[in-house]
Amino acid sequence: MLYGVLFGLLMATIDTGMLSLVKTINLGVVSIPWMIIPTIIYAIQPWLFLKSLNYESLTIMNLTWDLLSDLLVTLAGLFIFHDVLSTGKKLGILTTFITLFLFSR
């Protein structure tokens, strides 16, 4: 499972960086031509996912990637973009941590 988590973390890091870049484009901080960067980098992810399947099942790998991506993107939203979350959304984030813990066993 360690390699599955590492691949999931790598793909989630790509998601976080690219979604943060898209958010800065949306805010007008950088111009739209920068969209070429996430477009090119996202083209790499299917190859990473294919490689990850050597270490973990499709179901667990996809869930690991999704959950780690959700967590990292949420942290970027909170600490970089100062998003505000309701109590229910905070509870949802807590359940993501619990799920990741259970998957790692």
N, C-alpha and C positions, 0 to 999 in steps of 0.2 A: 504493500500500500504506500510505502514511502515514495517510490518513484511516481506513482499516480498522483500523490499530493504535490510533489515537486512540479510535475507537468501541469497540473491544475493551477498551481501558483504562478507559473510562468505565463500561462494563457490568461489568467486573471489579471496579471500585471500589465500585459499588453492591453487588455480591455480597459483597465483603469487609466493608463496613459492616453490611449486614443480617445476614450470618452471625455476625459478632461480637456483634451485638445479641441474636440468638437464643441464642448461647452464654452471654451474661450472664444471660439469662432462665433457661436451663437450670441455671446455677450458683446461682440464687436471688438474684443481685445486684439485679435489677430484676424487677418483677412481670409476670405473664402478660398483662395488658391492653396492654403495650407491643408485643405481637405485631401489633397493627394497623398499626404503622409499616412493618415489612418487607412485609406483605401489600399495602399500598397502593403502596409504591415498586416492588416487583417487577412490578406491573401496568404500569409504564412500559417495562420492558425489551423487550417485543415491538415496541413502536414504535421504540425505538432500533435494534433489530436490523433492522427493515424499512428504516430510513433508511441503515444501514450497507451494505446490499446494493447501493446506488447506487455504491459505491466498490470493492467486493470481492465475489468469488464466495461462494455459500452455504457451500461446504466450507471455504475458507480463513477466512472470517469466523467461523464457528462454532469452528474449531480455535483461532484467535487469541484469541477471547473465553474459551474453556475454559482454555487454557494460562495466559493472564494471570490469570484468576480463581484457578486452582490456585496460582500463585506468590504472589499477594497474600494469599490466605486462609492459605497455609502460613506466610508471614512474620508475619501477625497471630497465628497459633497459636503460633509460636515466641517472638515478642517481647512479645506482650500476655498470652497465656494460658500461656506457659512450657511448651508441649508438648515432648516429647522424641522425637527421630527416630532410628531405627536407621541403620546404614551403608547398607543397601540403599535405604531411603527417601531418604537424602541423595543417593545416586547418581541416583535417579529425578528429583529436583529439578534436578540438574545437566543431565540430558537435556532437561528442559523448557526451560532456558535455551538450549541448543544448538538445539532445534527452533524456538523463537521467532526466534533469529538467522537460521536458514535461511529461515523464512517472510518475514522482513523484506527479503530480497534480491530 
